[in-house]
Amino acid sequence: MVGLGPAGPELITAGTLALIEGAGTLIFRTLRHPAAEAFDGAASFDHLYEERSTFEEAYRAMVDELVAAATAAEAAGSGSVVYVVPGSPVVAERTVALLREHPAAVAGTVEVAVHPALSFLDLAFARVGADPVAAGVRVVDGSSFAVDAAGERGPLLVAQCWSRAVLSGIKLSVESGPSLPVVVLHHLGLPDAMVGAVAWDELDRSFEPDHLTSLWIPELAAPVAAELVQLDELVRTLRERCPWDRRQTHGSLARHLLEESYEVLEAIDEVVALDAADRIPGPDDDPGPDRPGGEAVDHLEEELGDLLFQVYFHAALAAEAGRFTLADVARGVHAKLVARHPHVFGDVVANTPEDVAANWEANKLVEKGRSSVTEGIPAALPALALTSKLQKKAISVGMVLPGVAEEATRVAEAASELNGGGEPASQGDVAELLFSVVNLARLLDVDPESALRARASSFRREIVAEG
């Protein structure tokens, strides 16, 4: 794997040229690069950009073809396959990363070697006059700026700003533009190079970017996800300066976490009830506090904030003890959700919610090393929620429970027996009735815990009205 450097042929290293000249098989990722003009007519993967719907699909297809070419070359004794990429093979080059992760490379059946080259970073730092180590520069991808730059204050070098859509996404991900000028780095090392400041609001309108466009942001005044960063800083401040917060532990906060969770559930019930009555305001409605349903929406927002604070507090305690950080929490749940959605991020097919649930349970068993799908279900769950969850687990492993008609009949019969059976009702009799009611609720796609809580809330209002 070799790189053409960041600009014209004059920046290709002698070592790279020697490897290209001695290649048994020569394949370029793309010939759309200033230095590739010297190799007009060479084999490339440019056709895959048109044949695949996403860059990721194209890159994976390239890697598969490279492995096949290397295997064929070894069998024929025709020498090495030299894969040529723009810039440096180790800077922002997804295909190289995928090639290193390929099973053939991991197993050693295909040997992978990287030859270093100049990258666009060398030209960019020279033009902006920054020492990346001294300045603590963070390099991020323009296409994923909203995520990669979250919480960053700068300086940032934003690579691969190849379209107006990418620039628009960068601009819109920040509430207010940086206080210092943003510098556009366009076609560095070429005769038509453009380096100049651009107003943040004009970022996606003032020039035509391409695959050789980057941005230099010396200071991001309003970092992406600033509110979340500020909350994290607030928790640390409270731990340092507030006697009550400083005293708290995971154990002492447990009841607060439980209380906040139930308050969120109560707020959700309010919103669900109003939503069912079509009283929740839409995006075009009056945003004021007196809008119909607005009080319930504001209540849910407030309670979610209280619950989020508990998550941040527990993460701060763990970080102080050197166990994990909030970033570890976010990274862990992100990786888990990606792994458990192979129908979204992999090649597994799941066309229905039931398919998704079955895949989820199978992945969890493997991931957790559990012998049963019921492992990990807290026994302390409220009884209705516990029963509902166990019934769903039973369905996921192929158990057959009564259908709607059969279960409705069983409920009616059980209720009748409790009313006129002649014998005092036992706890078991009531339990069977409740179990059937929970199953009936599941079949009707109703959460029994939420349904009963909502009825209890309305009954509370009836009691207050009577009093």
C-alpha positions as CSV (number, residue, x, y, z in Angstrom):
1,M,0.0,0.0,0.0
2,V,1.6,3.3,-1.2
3,G,0.4,6.9,-1.3
4,L,0.6,9.4,-4.1
5,G,1.1,12.3,-1.7
6,P,-1.2,15.3,-1.3
7,A,-0.8,17.2,-4.6
8,G,1.1,16.8,-7.9
9,P,3.6,14.2,-9.1
10,E,6.5,16.2,-7.7
11,L,5.4,15.1,-4.1
12,I,5.5,11.4,-4.9
13,T,8.4,9.9,-3.0
14,A,11.2,8.0,-4.8
15,G,10.4,4.9,-2.7
16,T,6.8,5.0,-3.9
17,L,7.8,5.4,-7.5
18,A,10.1,2.4,-7.2
19,L,7.4,0.2,-5.8
20,I,4.9,1.2,-8.5
21,E,7.5,0.5,-11.2
22,G,8.3,-2.9,-9.8
23,A,4.7,-4.0,-9.2
24,G,3.4,-7.3,-10.4
25,T,-0.1,-6.0,-10.3
26,L,-0.9,-2.2,-10.0
27,I,-4.3,-1.0,-8.8
28,F,-5.3,2.6,-7.9
29,R,-8.1,3.4,-5.6
30,T,-8.9,6.3,-7.9
31,L,-7.3,8.1,-10.8
32,R,-9.1,11.3,-9.7
33,H,-6.0,12.8,-8.1
34,P,-3.5,15.3,-9.5
35,A,-0.6,12.9,-9.1
36,A,-2.5,10.1,-10.8
37,E,-2.3,11.9,-14.2
38,A,1.2,10.4,-14.7
39,F,-0.4,6.9,-14.6
40,D,-3.3,7.5,-17.1
41,G,-4.8,4.2,-18.1
42,A,-3.8,2.2,-15.0
43,A,-6.4,-0.1,-13.4
44,S,-8.5,1.6,-10.7
45,F,-11.6,1.1,-8.6
46,D,-13.3,4.3,-9.8
47,H,-16.1,2.2,-11.3
48,L,-17.1,1.0,-7.8
49,Y,-18.1,4.5,-6.8
50,E,-20.8,4.3,-9.4
51,E,-21.8,0.7,-8.8
52,R,-22.2,1.0,-5.0
53,S,-24.8,3.1,-3.1
54,T,-22.5,4.2,-0.3
55,F,-18.7,4.9,0.1
56,E,-18.5,2.1,2.8
57,E,-20.0,-0.4,0.4
58,A,-17.5,0.7,-2.3
59,Y,-14.6,0.5,0.0
60,R,-15.4,-3.0,1.2
61,A,-15.8,-4.1,-2.4
62,M,-12.3,-2.7,-3.2
63,V,-10.8,-4.6,-0.3
64,D,-12.4,-7.9,-1.4
65,E,-11.0,-7.4,-4.9
66,L,-7.6,-6.5,-3.5
67,V,-7.5,-9.7,-1.4
68,A,-8.6,-11.7,-4.4
69,A,-5.9,-10.1,-6.6
70,A,-3.2,-10.8,-4.0
71,T,-4.3,-14.4,-3.7
72,A,-4.2,-14.9,-7.5
73,A,-0.8,-13.2,-7.8
74,E,0.7,-15.5,-5.1
75,A,-0.7,-18.5,-6.9
76,A,0.7,-17.4,-10.2
77,G,4.0,-16.2,-8.7
78,S,3.5,-12.9,-10.5
79,G,4.9,-10.7,-7.7
80,S,3.2,-8.3,-5.3
81,V,0.1,-6.3,-5.7
82,V,0.8,-2.6,-5.2
83,Y,-2.3,-0.7,-4.1
84,V,-2.0,3.1,-4.7
85,V,-4.1,5.6,-2.7
86,P,-4.3,9.4,-2.7
87,G,-2.2,11.2,0.0
88,S,-0.8,8.9,2.7
89,P,-2.1,5.3,3.1
90,V,-2.3,5.8,6.9
91,V,-4.1,9.1,7.0
92,A,-7.9,9.2,6.5
93,E,-7.7,6.1,4.2
94,R,-10.7,3.8,5.0
95,T,-9.7,1.1,2.6
96,V,-6.3,0.6,4.2
97,A,-8.0,0.2,7.6
98,L,-10.4,-2.3,6.2
99,L,-7.6,-4.2,4.5
100,R,-5.7,-4.5,7.7
101,E,-8.9,-5.9,9.4
102,H,-9.7,-8.4,6.6
103,P,-9.7,-12.0,7.8
104,A,-7.0,-12.9,5.2
105,A,-4.7,-10.2,6.6
106,V,-5.4,-11.1,10.2
107,A,-4.7,-14.7,9.5
108,G,-1.6,-13.9,7.6
109,T,-2.6,-15.6,4.4
110,V,-2.3,-12.2,2.7
111,E,0.7,-10.1,3.8
112,V,0.0,-6.4,4.1
113,A,2.8,-3.8,4.0
114,V,2.4,0.0,4.2
115,H,4.9,2.3,2.6
116,P,4.8,5.9,4.1
117,A,4.0,9.0,2.1
118,L,3.3,12.6,2.5
119,S,-0.2,13.5,3.5
120,F,-2.4,16.6,3.2
121,L,-1.6,17.2,6.9
122,D,1.9,18.2,6.1
123,L,0.8,20.8,3.7
124,A,-2.0,22.1,5.8
125,F,0.0,22.6,9.0
126,A,2.7,24.3,6.9
127,R,0.2,26.8,5.5
128,V,-1.6,27.7,8.7
129,G,1.7,27.8,10.6
130,A,0.8,25.4,13.4
131,D,2.8,22.8,15.2
132,P,0.1,20.1,15.7
133,V,1.7,18.6,18.7
134,A,2.3,21.9,20.5
135,A,-1.2,23.2,19.6
136,G,-3.0,19.9,20.4
137,V,-4.7,19.9,17.0
138,R,-7.6,17.4,16.5
139,V,-8.1,16.1,13.0
140,V,-11.8,15.2,12.2
141,D,-13.7,14.1,9.2
142,G,-16.0,16.6,7.7
143,S,-18.8,14.0,7.0
144,S,-18.9,13.1,10.7
145,F,-18.1,16.5,12.2
146,A,-21.2,16.7,14.4
147,V,-20.0,13.5,16.2
148,D,-16.2,13.7,15.9
149,A,-16.1,17.4,17.0
150,A,-18.5,17.0,19.9
151,G,-17.1,18.9,22.9
152,E,-14.0,20.0,21.1
153,R,-12.9,23.6,21.5
154,G,-10.2,23.6,18.9
155,P,-7.9,23.9,17.1
156,L,-9.5,21.6,14.5
157,L,-8.4,20.5,11.1
158,V,-11.4,19.3,9.3
159,A,-10.6,16.9,6.4
160,Q,-12.6,15.6,3.4
161,C,-14.9,18.6,3.1
162,W,-15.7,17.4,-0.4
163,S,-19.2,18.9,-1.0
164,R,-21.4,21.8,-0.2
165,A,-23.6,19.3,1.7
166,V,-20.7,18.4,4.0
167,L,-19.9,22.0,4.6
168,S,-23.6,22.8,5.3
169,G,-23.7,19.9,7.9
170,I,-20.6,21.4,9.6
171,K,-22.1,24.8,9.7
172,L,-25.5,23.7,11.0
173,S,-24.0,21.5,13.8
174,V,-22.7,24.6,15.6
175,E,-25.2,27.0,17.2
176,S,-23.0,30.1,16.8
177,G,-19.9,30.5,14.6
178,P,-16.4,30.4,15.9
179,S,-15.0,33.7,17.2
180,L,-11.8,33.4,15.1
181,P,-11.8,33.2,11.3
182,V,-12.2,29.8,9.6
183,V,-9.6,29.1,7.0
184,V,-10.4,27.2,3.8
185,L,-7.5,25.0,2.5
186,H,-8.3,24.1,-1.1
187,H,-6.0,22.4,-3.6
188,L,-2.9,22.7,-1.4
189,G,0.3,22.1,-3.3
190,L,-1.3,22.8,-6.7
191,P,-1.1,25.9,-8.9
192,D,-4.7,26.9,-8.2
193,A,-4.3,26.5,-4.4
194,M,-6.7,28.7,-2.4
195,V,-6.1,29.6,1.2
196,G,-8.3,32.2,2.8
197,A,-10.7,33.1,5.6
198,V,-14.4,32.5,5.1
199,A,-17.3,33.7,7.2
200,W,-19.0,30.9,9.0
201,D,-22.4,31.7,7.6
202,E,-21.0,31.6,4.1
203,L,-19.1,28.3,4.5
204,D,-21.3,26.4,2.1
205,R,-22.0,29.2,-0.3
206,S,-18.8,31.1,-1.0
207,F,-16.8,28.5,-3.0
208,E,-17.1,25.1,-4.7
209,P,-15.3,22.4,-2.6
210,D,-14.0,19.0,-3.8
211,H,-12.1,16.0,-2.5
212,L,-9.0,18.3,-1.9
213,T,-10.7,20.7,0.4
214,S,-10.1,21.0,4.2
215,L,-11.0,23.6,6.9
216,W,-8.8,25.0,9.6
217,I,-10.8,26.0,12.7
218,P,-8.4,27.6,15.3
219,E,-11.1,27.9,17.9
220,L,-14.6,26.5,18.1
221,A,-16.3,29.0,20.4
222,A,-19.5,27.0,20.8
223,P,-18.5,23.4,20.7
224,V,-20.9,20.8,19.4
225,A,-23.0,19.3,22.2
226,A,-21.9,22.3,24.4
227,E,-24.8,21.7,26.8
228,L,-23.7,18.2,27.5
229,V,-20.1,19.3,28.0
230,Q,-21.3,22.1,30.4
231,L,-23.4,19.6,32.4
232,D,-20.4,17.3,32.7
233,E,-18.3,20.3,34.0
234,L,-21.1,21.3,36.4
235,V,-21.1,17.8,38.0
236,R,-17.4,18.0,38.5
237,T,-17.8,21.5,40.0
238,L,-20.5,20.3,42.4
239,R,-18.3,17.4,43.5
240,E,-15.5,19.8,44.3
241,R,-17.5,22.6,46.0
242,C,-20.8,21.4,47.4
243,P,-20.7,19.5,50.7
244,W,-23.8,17.4,49.9
245,D,-22.7,16.4,46.4
246,R,-19.2,15.7,47.7
247,R,-20.6,13.2,50.2
248,Q,-22.6,11.1,47.7
249,T,-21.8,7.6,46.6
250,H,-23.3,5.1,44.1
251,G,-25.2,3.6,47.0
252,S,-26.6,6.9,48.4
253,L,-27.7,8.0,44.9
254,A,-29.5,4.8,44.1
255,R,-32.9,5.9,45.6
256,H,-32.6,9.2,43.8
257,L,-32.1,7.4,40.5
258,L,-35.1,5.2,41.2
259,E,-37.3,8.3,42.1
260,E,-36.2,10.2,39.0
261,S,-36.9,7.2,36.8
262,Y,-40.5,6.9,38.1
263,E,-41.0,10.7,37.7
264,V,-39.9,10.3,34.1
265,L,-42.4,7.5,33.6
266,E,-45.2,9.7,35.1
267,A,-44.3,12.5,32.8
268,I,-44.3,10.1,29.8
269,D,-47.8,8.9,30.8
270,E,-49.0,12.5,30.7
271,V,-47.6,13.1,27.2
272,V,-48.9,9.7,26.0
273,A,-52.4,10.6,27.3
274,L,-52.4,14.0,25.6
275,D,-50.9,12.5,22.4
276,A,-53.7,10.0,22.3
277,A,-56.2,12.8,22.5
278,D,-54.3,14.7,19.8
279,R,-53.5,17.6,22.3
280,I,-49.8,17.6,21.9
281,P,-48.5,20.8,20.1
282,G,-46.8,20.4,16.8
283,P,-43.7,22.2,15.5
284,D,-45.8,25.0,14.0
285,D,-47.9,25.6,17.1
286,D,-47.5,28.4,19.6
287,P,-44.3,27.6,21.6
288,G,-45.5,29.5,24.7
289,P,-46.0,27.8,28.1
290,D,-49.8,28.2,27.8
291,R,-50.0,26.1,24.6
292,P,-52.3,23.1,24.8
293,G,-50.3,20.2,26.1
294,G,-47.2,22.3,26.5
295,E,-47.1,21.9,30.3
296,A,-46.8,18.1,29.9
297,V,-44.1,18.4,27.3
298,D,-42.1,20.8,29.5
299,H,-42.6,18.4,32.4
300,L,-41.1,15.5,30.4
301,E,-38.2,17.6,29.3
302,E,-37.5,18.6,32.9
303,E,-37.7,15.1,34.3
304,L,-35.5,13.7,31.5
305,G,-32.9,16.3,32.5
306,D,-33.1,15.2,36.2
307,L,-32.6,11.6,35.1
308,L,-29.7,12.6,32.8
309,F,-28.0,14.4,35.8
310,Q,-28.1,11.1,37.7
311,V,-26.3,9.3,34.8
312,Y,-23.7,12.0,34.7
313,F,-23.3,11.9,38.5
314,H,-22.7,8.2,38.6
315,A,-20.2,8.5,35.7
316,A,-18.3,11.2,37.6
317,L,-18.1,9.0,40.7
318,A,-16.7,6.2,38.6
319,A,-14.2,8.5,36.9
320,E,-13.0,9.7,40.3
321,A,-12.4,6.1,41.3
322,G,-10.5,5.4,38.1
323,R,-13.1,2.9,36.9
324,F,-14.6,4.4,33.8
325,T,-15.6,7.8,32.4
326,L,-18.7,9.2,30.8
327,A,-17.0,8.8,27.4
328,D,-16.6,5.1,28.2
329,V,-20.3,4.8,29.0
330,A,-21.2,6.5,25.7
331,R,-18.7,4.5,23.7
332,G,-19.8,1.2,25.3
333,V,-23.5,1.7,24.6
334,H,-22.7,2.9,21.1
335,A,-20.7,-0.3,20.4
336,K,-23.4,-2.5,22.0
337,L,-26.2,-1.0,19.9
338,V,-24.2,-1.3,16.7
339,A,-23.5,-4.9,17.5
340,R,-27.1,-5.7,18.3
341,H,-28.4,-4.1,15.1
342,P,-26.7,-6.2,12.4
343,H,-29.7,-5.6,10.2
344,V,-28.8,-1.9,10.2
345,F,-25.0,-2.0,10.3
346,G,-24.3,-5.5,8.9
347,D,-25.7,-8.0,6.4
348,V,-28.4,-9.6,8.6
349,V,-31.9,-9.4,7.3
350,A,-34.7,-8.4,9.7
351,N,-37.9,-7.3,8.0
352,T,-40.2,-7.2,11.1
353,P,-40.0,-6.0,14.7
354,E,-40.3,-9.7,15.7
355,D,-37.2,-10.5,13.6
356,V,-35.3,-7.7,15.2
357,A,-36.3,-8.9,18.7
358,A,-35.2,-12.5,17.9
359,N,-31.8,-11.3,16.6
360,W,-31.4,-9.0,19.7
361,E,-31.9,-11.9,22.1
362,A,-29.6,-14.2,20.1
363,N,-26.8,-11.5,20.0
364,K,-27.3,-10.8,23.8
365,L,-26.8,-14.5,24.7
366,V,-23.5,-14.6,22.8
367,E,-22.4,-11.2,24.0
368,K,-23.1,-11.8,27.7
369,G,-22.2,-15.5,27.6
370,R,-25.6,-16.3,29.2
371,S,-27.1,-19.8,29.2
372,S,-30.7,-18.5,29.3
373,V,-32.6,-15.5,27.9
374,T,-34.0,-14.8,31.4
375,E,-30.5,-14.1,32.8
376,G,-30.1,-10.5,33.5
377,I,-33.8,-9.7,34.1
378,P,-34.0,-8.0,37.6
379,A,-36.2,-10.0,39.9
380,A,-37.0,-6.7,41.7
381,L,-38.9,-5.4,38.7
382,P,-42.5,-4.5,39.4
383,A,-44.6,-7.7,39.1
384,L,-46.5,-6.6,36.0
385,A,-43.4,-5.5,34.2
386,L,-41.5,-8.6,35.2
387,T,-44.4,-10.9,34.0
388,S,-44.6,-9.0,30.7
389,K,-40.9,-9.2,30.1
390,L,-40.8,-12.9,30.9
391,Q,-43.7,-13.6,28.5
392,K,-41.8,-11.7,25.7
393,K,-38.7,-13.8,26.4
394,A,-40.8,-17.0,26.2
395,I,-42.1,-16.0,22.8
396,S,-38.5,-15.2,21.6
397,V,-37.4,-18.8,22.3
398,G,-40.4,-20.4,20.6
399,M,-42.8,-21.0,23.5
400,V,-46.4,-20.8,22.6
401,L,-48.8,-18.8,24.8
402,P,-52.6,-18.5,24.4
403,G,-53.9,-16.2,21.7
404,V,-56.2,-13.2,22.1
405,A,-59.5,-15.1,22.0
406,E,-58.3,-18.0,24.2
407,E,-56.8,-15.7,26.7
408,A,-59.8,-13.4,26.8
409,T,-62.0,-16.4,27.6
410,R,-59.6,-17.6,30.3
411,V,-59.7,-14.1,31.9
412,A,-63.5,-14.0,31.9
413,E,-63.7,-17.6,33.3
414,A,-61.1,-16.9,36.0
415,A,-62.9,-13.6,37.0
416,S,-66.2,-15.5,37.2
417,E,-64.8,-18.2,39.4
418,L,-63.4,-15.6,41.8
419,N,-66.8,-14.0,42.0
420,G,-69.0,-17.1,42.4
421,G,-66.9,-20.2,42.9
422,G,-68.1,-20.7,46.5
423,E,-64.5,-21.2,47.7
424,P,-62.3,-18.3,49.1
425,A,-60.0,-17.0,46.4
426,S,-56.4,-18.0,46.8
427,Q,-53.3,-16.0,46.0
428,G,-52.7,-18.5,43.2
429,D,-56.1,-17.9,41.7
430,V,-55.6,-14.2,41.5
431,A,-52.0,-14.7,40.2
432,E,-53.3,-16.8,37.3
433,L,-55.9,-14.1,36.5
434,L,-53.3,-11.4,36.5
435,F,-50.9,-13.5,34.4
436,S,-53.6,-14.0,31.8
437,V,-54.4,-10.3,31.8
438,V,-50.7,-9.4,31.3
439,N,-50.5,-11.8,28.4
440,L,-53.7,-10.4,26.9
441,A,-52.2,-6.9,27.2
442,R,-49.1,-8.1,25.3
443,L,-51.2,-9.6,22.5
444,L,-53.0,-6.2,22.2
445,D,-49.7,-4.4,22.2
446,V,-50.4,-2.6,25.5
447,D,-47.8,-2.3,28.2
448,P,-49.6,-3.5,31.3
449,E,-47.4,-1.6,33.7
450,S,-47.9,1.7,31.9
451,A,-51.6,1.0,31.4
452,L,-52.2,0.3,35.1
453,R,-50.1,3.3,36.2
454,A,-52.2,5.6,33.9
455,R,-55.4,4.2,35.4
456,A,-54.0,4.7,38.9
457,S,-53.2,8.3,38.0
458,S,-56.7,9.0,36.7
459,F,-58.1,7.3,39.8
460,R,-56.0,9.6,42.0
461,R,-57.6,12.6,40.3
462,E,-61.0,11.1,40.9
463,I,-60.2,10.7,44.6
464,V,-59.0,14.3,44.8
465,A,-62.1,15.5,43.0
466,E,-64.3,13.6,45.5
467,G,-62.4,15.0,48.5
